[in-house]
Amino acid sequence: MRPTPYVASLRIYEPLSAFDPADRLRWSQLETNSETIGEEQKLALRRTIFPESPALRPDGAHVLEIEGARYVSPWSTATRCWAALEDFKISLPSSVTGYFLPQAQEEVITSGAEFFDTKVPHILTETWIIPPRWFSLFIPEERVRGRDGNGTFTIMRTTIANAKLRSEMAHQAVHGAFGDGPVEEEIAQLGDWLDAFHPQSFLELDYGGLAGYLENSLISAGEDGLDADTSIEDVLSSIAGLASGDGALAGRGYERLVTRWRRVAALEQAM
């Protein structure tokens, strides 16, 4: 079982040439295996029990070999920790955050931040649900399902060029239908994130442990497990409906998606 089975990840893998010489040397010596995903999650769990500055521990990376070339997705642990801390602090009044995160613990997390080069993280994560905009970056043919030592899995992978084009199309459809707003802004921010990386990069969406929860949920609903997961198709159908002005088509796709993932998200309250 995965250390953090409730986390889904959207990862950018850049070619080795995109990194500075020191990182190229370090990443070129890593083995390509799936164990790095478990290692990243174990380290995250350890930090919830024994807080430490993410800048003080050597960081890891996920590695892909595609057609003889190496692509790397650094964990970007320090950047992600500090970004998560800032998001948490602005989500609640300052008079309240101290009850959840004592000042001493915040100082441990942020120690070393002034010496660290804060770059755009290669990995975005969500817990218990996958944002619809993530599905808009892929097509069904790029989806792989299966079972491994951790249980069921679903992974999608495409070139960043494809992802950027699809992101632009989704943004145009949403903006044309609704104008400026939070949904349009989230899609625009996703496009900005993609723009920050090498044009020959690859993008990967990994359901993580949510694949198992989703499969059980679909089977309980009388469906054929993960084979019944049409999240990509539903989002693309909804976008097509928005682009053509067909509100009924857009609504049907979105409702199917939300209904499917709402059942998974509800499991958080059952834990």
N, C-alpha and C positions, 0 to 999 in steps of 0.2 A: 504494500500500500504506500502511496506517496506521502511524504512527511506533511505536506499541506495540500490535502485533496480538494480544497475548495477554491483553488486559484487557477485562473486561466491567464495565458501569457500571449502577448503580441510582440514578436522579436524581429529585429533587423539584424541580418548577417551581412557585414561589409567584407569586401575582398581584402586580403591581407595587405595589399599595397596601399590601402586607405589609412593605415595606422603609422605612427612614427616608428623610427628604427628600433627603439627599445621594446615597444610592444610587439612589433613584427617578430623579433627574435623570440620573445616569450611565447606568443601565440603559435609560432611555427613548431614549437616543441610539445604542444599539447596533443594528446591522443583524441581521435574522433570517436566518442562513445556517448551513450545516453545517460551515463552515470552523473554527468555534470549537473543535470536537472535536479536529481535527488540531492546532490551536494549543496546546490544553491539553496534549496528549500530547508535542508537541515541547518545550515548556517543562519537562516532567517529565524527558525524556531529557537536556536541557541540564544540569539540576541534578545528574544522576548523574556528569557529567564536570566541571562547574564548580560546586561547591557554593556556595550563597548562601542568605541568610536569606529564607524565603518572605514574611516581613513587610515586606521592603524593596522589593518590586516590585509595581506596580499589578496587581491581580487581574482576571481576566476572568470571563465568564459565558456560559452557553448561553441562548438566547432562543427562545420559542415564541410564535406568534400563533394564538390559537384563538378563532374567532367574533368577531374584531375586538378581542379583549383580549390584553394582553401578559403572559406568564408567564416568570419568570427563575429560572435555576438557577446561582447563583454557584459558581465553582470551589472556593471555600473552601480555597485551597491551603495557607495557613498552618496552619489547624486540622487539616487532613488530614495534613500533614507531621509535626506535633508528635504527633498521635495515633499515627501509624505508628511514630514513634521510640519512644514509650512502650511500644507493643505489642512492639516488637522487644527492648527492654531487659528487659522482664519475661519474655520467652520463653527467655532464656538466663541463666546465672549471670553476675554482674557481672564475675567474673574472666575471662570469655570474650569479652564484647561488645567490649572494647577492641581485639581483634584484627580485628574486622569494621568497627568505627567508631571511629577515633582520636578522642581528646578534642578535638583542634583542629577536626576536622570537625563534631563534635557541637556545639561552641560556635558555629560558623558557622550551622548549621541553626536553633539555638534563639535566636540573637541577635534581639532585638526582641520576644520572646515576652511579656515583662512589660508591654509597652505595647499589646498586641493583645487585642481583645475576642474571646475564644475561644467561638464559637458552635457549635451543632450543625451539622455539615457537611451540605450539600444533596446530596452525592454519596458513595455507597459503591462501592468497587471490589473485584473479585476477579480473580486471575490464573489462567488455564488451566482454570477450572471455574466453574460458576454454582451457588451454594447452592440446594438444593431449596426452601428456604423462600421464596426470591425468586419462584419460579414460582407459589407458592400465592396470590400477590396479583393474578393475572390470570386471564382466561378466554380460550379459543382465539380468539374473535371479536375480541379486542383485539390480536392479533398481526399484524404486517405483515412480509412477506418480499420481497426484491427484489435488485436489483443496481445499483450506482452506480459512480462513478469509483474507489472503493476496493475494489471487488469485491462479494461477496454481503453482505447484511445481514439481521438480524432485530431488529425493535423492537416492544415492547409498550407500550401507554400506556393508563392508566385514571385515574379521579378518585381522589383520596386517600380520599374517603369509601368508595368501593368497596373499596379496598385495605385500609383499617382493618377493615371488616366481615369480609373474607376472612381477614385475619390473626387476628382473634378466633376465627373458626370453626376455623382450623387449630390454634390454640393449645388450644382446648377438646378437639378430637379427639385431639391428641397427649397432652395432660395426662390425659385420660380413659383412654387406653390404657396409658400408661407412668408417669404420675405425675410428680413433680418429677425433673428431670434436665437434662443438658446440651442436648439437643435442644429440650426445652420451654423452657429458659431463653433459647436463641438466638431462638426465635420470639417470646418475650415482649419481648426487647430490640429486635427489629425493630418490634414494635408500639409500643414506647415512642418509637422514632425517628420513626415516622409521626405520633405525637401531638404532636411538637414543632413542626409546621408549620401554616400557615393552612388552614382547613377547605375552602377552594375551590382548593387546589393540585391539580396533576396529578403522577402518578408514571409514570416511564418506565424500562423495562429495555432496555438496548442490549447485544446480544451483542458489539459491537465486532468486532475481527478474529477472534474465536472462531467467528463464523458461517462464515468460509471454512474453518477447520480442521474444524469439525463437518461441513460439506458434503462435504469430501474424505473424511473418515472414513466417513460414511454411504455414499458411492458405492463406496468400497473394500469395504464390507461387503455390496455388492449391493443397496443401497437407493436410493431415488429422491432423493438429495441432501437439501436442507433441507426439502423437502415431506414427508419421512419423519420429521421431528423432531416428536415428540409429547410434549415435556417438560411442557408445561402439563397436557395430558390425563393423563399418567402420575402427576403429583403430585396432581391433583384426585381421581383414581381411588384412590390410596393413602390420601388423607385420608378419602374416603368409606368405604373399608374399615375404617379405624380407628374412625370415628364409629359404624359399624353393627356393630362387633365381628367383621367378616369379615377374619380375618387373612390368608387366601389372597389376597383381592382387594388388600389393602394391600401385601402382599409382591410381587405381580406388578407393580404399578405402580412400586414403588420399585426393583425389580430392573431393569426396562426403562430407567428413568432413569439409574441408576448405571452400567449397562453401556455406555450411549451416551456418557456424559460421561467415563467412565474412559479410553476410547480417546483422547479429546482431551487429557486431563490427562497421559497417558503421553508425549505429544509434547514436554513440557517436558524430559524426560530425553534426548530425541533431538537437542535443539538444541545 
